[in-house]
């Protein structure tokens, strides 16, 4: 990315992700669908509710059109399969962060 991107926090599970968003007000959150304590779907729903301007990307092993369609239906802004991380993650983040500014 030509512009600087700052990683402002990390979380080990969905509940921690929600707390980090509450504390740090990030522009974008990357979640896995499968996480302990609270899964990414539940966390995305809560993050979208409390911080609608925060972009959400699922970075997941789930690589089906149904998973992507479901993610969009709950307000997730992008889905990047882990198998495609090398070619899709950075362009997806660029697109979403650029759309914000």
C-alpha angles and dihedrals in degrees: 000000000000092000121062120261119199122205101216101178150355133213134196096210143010096270091053089048090057091049092050090051090049091051103036106030095214124195091227138018126200114206135178116223092225111057134141125257093013123016124232094256092058092042092049091051092052094043091050090049096049099034110025094173093058110101115227126207124186110217100190150148088236104103107172133115088237092057091050092047091049091049091053091048091059094047102266110150099209144003122210118184112224089232089062097043094116095058105024111034101071095041090050092050091047092051094049096044092046091050088056096057 
